[in-house]
Amino acid sequence: MDYELAVDGAPETIPGGTGVFLLHPSIGETDRVDTEFLKKDTDAFLVVSTRTTAREVEQKLEYYDVDESRAMILDTISVERGYSRRSAGHVYYVAAPDDLSGIVDRVEDFLETNEGKLRVSVDSLTEMAYYANEEETFDAAVQMVDLLAEHDSVGLFHLSKEVHDDETIDQFREQFSGEIDLDESGAVSVSFWSISRIESHLPTGDWLTDEIADAVDVTGEPLCRSISGSIKIDRDDLLNTPRTRRHHHDSISEGDCFRDVVGDE
């Protein structure tokens, strides 16, 4: 299913399974972008809050006029700050902010127990890395993006550009299908490079003659090579797309041909 994306410069819709990377300065208007992502075309959403308490999240949702009846909040920070846990049906907690497996488990539980169009906001990966470490946070991010794909849902993952080095940022960026880059003035630039996805593949030697592949890489160049009206996807080019590298690396061999390479469905 497709989801509306109410962000200037972004595609009007993104397909289920899309993870969006929100790269921002340490002090930036992330709340505005986050709530724009959550408020439309959603049956339920989960805010994984690693830097603010559940009460602060509720205040943010109210300020930006987001329907709180659809909200579930995972508060990972109140225990660390010594605050008491609130007895509210839509607020959940983990034992500590470095309990990344507990965070992933709660995301999975949310996706499995709710129906319809589901969104997840992870605010933020930077705080997760502060309390745990970057390697464990990276692994948790990959698991959560995989869960989005499994449940046809979408997610927004925050990362501070001023805290991490370029190599780390690039490593995280590769796990997502698009990026929203927020600057200190509040302006955003948007790029999506992996909305297209492979649904199934044929054995080596088979050809597709009746589909046009829409897959593009970061530069916008086609990933598919047309030969006599047929479509063959080059393995090395194909593996440049984050989702393909993550999900299909083991099953792709040189010369493999693919079908059902689609854009917006």
C-alpha positions in Angstrom: 0.0 0.0 0.0 1.1 3.6 -0.5 1.3 6.3 2.1 1.0 10.1 1.7 4.2 12.0 2.5 3.4 15.6 3.4 6.9 17.0 3.1 7.8 19.7 0.6 10.0 18.3 -2.3 9.2 14.7 -1.4 7.2 12.2 -3.5 3.4 12.6 -2.9 3.4 9.0 -1.8 5.8 6.3 -0.7 5.2 2.6 -0.7 4.9 0.4 2.4 8.2 -0.8 3.6 9.9 2.5 3.1 12.3 3.8 5.8 13.0 7.5 5.6 16.3 9.0 7.0 15.9 12.4 8.8 19.3 14.0 9.0 19.2 17.1 11.1 21.4 19.6 13.1 21.6 19.2 16.8 19.2 22.1 17.2 16.6 21.9 14.5 12.9 21.9 13.8 12.6 18.1 13.8 9.3 18.2 15.6 7.7 19.9 12.6 9.0 17.3 10.2 8.2 14.5 12.5 4.6 15.5 13.1 4.0 16.2 9.4 5.1 12.6 8.8 2.8 11.2 11.4 -0.4 13.2 11.1 -1.8 12.2 7.6 -2.9 8.9 6.0 -2.4 6.9 9.2 -4.5 4.5 11.2 -2.0 4.2 14.1 1.6 5.3 14.8 4.3 4.6 17.3 6.8 7.2 18.5 10.0 5.6 19.8 11.2 8.5 22.0 14.8 8.2 23.2 15.4 11.8 24.1 12.1 13.1 25.5 9.5 11.6 27.9 6.1 10.4 26.9 4.5 13.5 28.4 6.7 15.7 26.2 5.8 13.7 23.2 2.1 14.2 24.0 2.7 17.9 24.3 4.4 17.9 20.9 1.5 16.1 19.2 -1.0 18.4 20.8 0.9 21.5 19.7 1.1 20.3 16.1 -2.5 19.2 16.0 -1.8 15.5 15.5 -4.6 13.0 16.4 -3.4 11.6 19.7 -6.0 8.9 19.7 -3.9 7.1 17.0 -0.7 7.5 19.0 1.3 4.9 20.9 4.5 6.0 22.6 7.6 4.1 23.6 9.3 6.1 26.4 12.9 4.9 26.8 14.2 7.8 28.8 11.9 8.3 31.9 13.5 5.4 33.8 17.0 6.8 33.2 15.9 10.2 34.5 14.3 8.6 37.6 10.7 9.5 36.7 7.8 7.3 37.6 6.1 5.3 34.9 2.7 6.4 33.9 -0.2 4.0 33.9 -1.6 4.8 30.4 -2.7 2.2 27.8 -0.9 3.9 25.0 2.5 4.5 26.7 5.1 1.8 27.0 8.5 1.6 28.6 11.8 -0.3 28.3 14.1 -1.2 31.2 16.8 1.2 30.1 17.6 3.5 27.1 20.3 1.1 26.0 17.8 -1.8 25.8 17.8 -1.9 22.0 16.4 -5.4 21.8 13.5 -4.3 23.9 12.9 -1.3 21.6 13.0 -3.5 18.5 10.6 -6.0 20.2 8.2 -3.2 21.0 8.2 -2.0 17.4 7.5 -5.5 16.2 4.7 -5.9 18.7 3.1 -2.6 17.6 3.2 -3.7 13.9 1.8 -7.1 14.6 -1.1 -6.0 16.9 -2.4 -3.1 14.8 -4.1 -3.0 11.4 -4.2 -0.6 8.6 -1.7 2.1 7.7 1.0 2.1 10.3 3.9 4.6 10.9 6.9 4.5 13.2 9.0 7.5 14.2 12.4 6.7 15.9 13.6 9.9 17.7 16.4 9.3 17.7 19.1 7.0 16.5 21.7 9.4 17.9 20.4 9.0 21.4 20.3 5.3 21.0 23.9 5.3 20.0 24.8 7.5 23.0 23.3 5.1 25.5 24.4 1.9 23.7 26.9 2.3 20.8 26.8 3.0 17.1 27.2 -0.7 16.0 24.3 -1.9 18.1 22.2 1.0 17.0 22.9 0.3 13.4 21.9 -3.3 13.8 18.7 -2.2 15.6 17.9 0.2 12.7 18.3 -2.5 10.2 16.0 -4.8 12.1 13.3 -2.1 12.4 13.5 -1.3 8.7 13.1 -5.0 7.9 10.0 -5.0 10.1 8.6 -2.1 8.2 9.0 -4.1 5.0 7.5 -7.2 6.5 4.4 -5.3 7.7 4.0 -2.9 4.8 4.5 0.1 7.0 6.7 3.2 6.9 9.1 4.8 9.3 11.1 8.0 10.0 14.5 7.7 11.6 16.2 10.7 13.1 20.0 11.2 13.2 22.0 14.3 14.2 24.5 15.3 11.5 26.7 17.1 14.0 27.3 14.2 16.3 28.4 11.5 13.8 31.2 11.4 11.3 30.6 11.2 7.6 31.4 7.5 7.4 28.9 6.7 10.1 26.2 8.8 8.5 26.8 7.1 5.1 26.5 3.7 6.8 23.2 4.6 8.3 22.0 6.3 5.1 22.5 3.1 3.1 19.8 1.3 5.1 17.0 3.7 4.0 15.0 4.4 0.9 15.1 8.2 1.1 16.4 11.1 3.0 15.1 14.4 4.4 17.9 16.7 5.2 17.0 19.5 7.6 19.3 22.6 8.0 19.5 25.1 10.8 17.2 27.5 9.1 14.4 24.9 9.0 14.7 24.3 5.2 14.6 20.8 3.9 16.1 19.0 0.9 14.6 15.6 0.0 16.0 12.7 -2.1 14.6 9.2 -2.6 16.7 6.5 -4.3 15.1 3.2 -3.7 11.3 3.4 -3.9 11.4 0.7 -6.6 11.7 -2.8 -5.4 12.0 -6.4 -6.6 9.0 -8.6 -5.9 10.4 -11.8 -7.3 13.2 -13.1 -9.5 13.5 -15.6 -12.3 16.2 -18.2 -12.7 19.3 -17.3 -14.7 18.7 -17.1 -18.4 15.0 -16.1 -18.2 14.0 -12.8 -19.6 11.3 -10.2 -19.0 9.8 -8.7 -22.2 6.6 -6.9 -21.0 7.6 -4.7 -18.1 9.5 -1.5 -17.8 11.8 -1.3 -14.8 11.6 1.9 -12.8 14.5 1.3 -10.4 17.0 4.1 -10.2 20.1 4.6 -8.1 21.2 7.7 -6.2 22.3 9.5 -9.3 19.0 8.8 -11.1 20.6 6.5 -13.7 18.6 3.4 -14.6 19.7 0.2 -12.9 18.4 -1.9 -15.8 19.9 -2.5 -19.2 17.6 -3.0 -22.1 18.7 -5.6 -24.6 16.5 -6.1 -27.7 13.4 -5.0 -25.9 14.0 -7.2 -22.9 15.1 -6.0 -19.4 18.1 -7.4 -17.7 19.4 -6.0 -14.4 23.1 -5.8 -13.9 24.0 -7.5 -10.6 26.7 -5.0 -9.5 24.4 -2.0 -10.2 21.5 -3.7 -8.5 23.5 -4.3 -5.4 24.1 -0.6 -5.1 20.6 -0.1 -3.9 20.3 -0.4 -0.1 17.2 -2.6 0.0 18.5 -4.9 -2.6 21.8 -5.3 -0.9 20.1 -6.1 2.4 17.4 -8.4 1.2 18.6 -10.1 -2.0 22.4 -10.2 -1.8 22.6 -13.9 -1.2 20.1 -14.8 -3.9 21.6 -12.8 -6.8 24.1 -14.2 -9.2 25.8 -12.7 -12.2 23.4 -12.9 -15.2 20.2 -13.3 -13.1 17.2 -11.6 -14.6 14.3 -10.1 -12.7 10.6 -9.4 -13.1 8.1 -7.2 -11.3 10.5 -4.4 -10.8 8.0 -1.7 -10.0 7.8 1.9 -8.9 4.7 3.3 -7.2 2.1 0.5 -7.2 
